[in-house]
Amino acid sequence: MSVMEFQRRLCQAKYPANDRKCFPLWIRRYAESVTEEGGRLPVSLASVKAFSRSLLASKTPAWQRLQAVRAVEAYRDVVLGTAEPCLGEARQVLQRLAADERNAAVVGATGASRPGTEDELQLVGKIDPHEPQCLQQLRREMRVRRKALETERAYASWVGRFIRHCGSEDLRQFGGQEKGISPIFRPHSSA
């Protein structure tokens, strides 16, 4: 199946714009590592692991390897029309590695460095530096986790309302036992 046909099916399946843009690129690379069968790319756990290992060997960051596995998963779903093989475990491992890369200066024995500013900008996009720090952090996390833009806007709106209600951008000072919480919202005692 041509990459153009895969792109068309991605649009019909309503994948997010970023996925529609990058998934075909990953499928082109995946196609170089497997042999077509009947005009389609075979998807097996072994072939996906081998593909991911080849990306690791070329020092591709975990977040991009995760994106590649998600692309193969999308190909499996929209082209092959099956849910097998399950690639959930591979995705979970890569999600953990990507989180480690984001949070640590060095990842294990591989020596891979944390994604740079350009990598993060490409992944996260622009964030308004004039927003409160907690909202900037919320937006980064939502984008890294690939949440829908509408979800990000809704969460940011609620956090913004809470900040205005509290009168402070430092949300760490507020918790469940803080002053001003109405007794109506406290759990009832069973006595």
PEKA-V796596 format. One record per residue. RES is the residue in one letter. OMEGA is omega as a letter, one per 20 degrees, with the letter a starting at -180 (* if undefined). NEAR is the number of other C-alpha atoms within 12 Angstrom. Layout:
res = <RES/RES>
omega = <OMEGA/OMEGA>
near = <NEAR/NEAR>
This chain:
res = <M/S/V/M/E/F/Q/R/R/L/C/Q/A/K/Y/P/A/N/D/R/K/C/F/P/L/W/I/R/R/Y/A/E/S/V/T/E/E/G/G/R/L/P/V/S/L/A/S/V/K/A/F/S/R/S/L/L/A/S/K/T/P/A/W/Q/R/L/Q/A/V/R/A/V/E/A/Y/R/D/V/V/L/G/T/A/E/P/C/L/G/E/A/R/Q/V/L/Q/R/L/A/A/D/E/R/N/A/A/V/V/G/A/T/G/A/S/R/P/G/T/E/D/E/L/Q/L/V/G/K/I/D/P/H/E/P/Q/C/L/Q/Q/L/R/R/E/M/R/V/R/R/K/A/L/E/T/E/R/A/Y/A/S/W/V/G/R/F/I/R/H/C/G/S/E/D/L/R/Q/F/G/G/Q/E/K/G/I/S/P/I/F/R/P/H/S/S/A>
omega = <a/r/r/r/r/r/a/a/r/r/r/a/r/r/r/a/a/r/r/a/a/a/r/r/r/r/r/r/r/a/r/a/a/r/r/r/r/r/r/r/r/r/r/r/a/a/r/r/r/r/r/r/r/r/r/r/r/r/r/a/a/a/r/r/r/r/r/r/r/r/r/r/r/r/r/a/a/a/a/r/a/r/a/i/r/a/a/a/r/r/a/r/a/r/r/r/r/r/r/r/r/a/a/r/a/a/r/a/a/a/r/a/r/r/a/a/a/r/a/r/r/a/a/a/a/r/a/a/a/r/r/a/a/r/r/r/r/a/r/a/a/a/r/r/r/r/a/r/r/r/r/a/a/a/a/r/a/r/r/r/a/r/r/r/a/a/a/r/a/a/a/a/a/r/a/a/a/r/r/r/a/r/r/a/r/r/r/r/a/a/*>
near = <24/19/27/18/19/34/32/21/25/30/21/15/19/15/25/20/18/25/32/29/21/30/36/34/26/33/39/25/24/37/28/17/23/23/15/16/12/9/15/23/29/29/36/26/22/17/24/38/28/21/32/36/24/20/25/23/16/15/20/27/36/36/36/33/38/40/37/38/45/35/40/48/37/37/44/31/23/25/30/24/16/18/18/18/25/22/30/19/17/31/28/20/20/29/26/21/30/31/24/22/28/27/15/18/16/19/22/13/7/18/15/24/24/27/29/18/14/12/20/23/15/19/29/28/21/17/24/16/13/10/19/21/22/25/30/26/21/28/34/28/25/25/26/28/22/26/20/20/21/15/18/26/19/18/23/26/18/16/28/26/16/19/23/15/14/20/14/18/21/18/21/13/14/18/12/15/13/15/12/14/14/11/13/8/11/13/12/8/6/4/4>
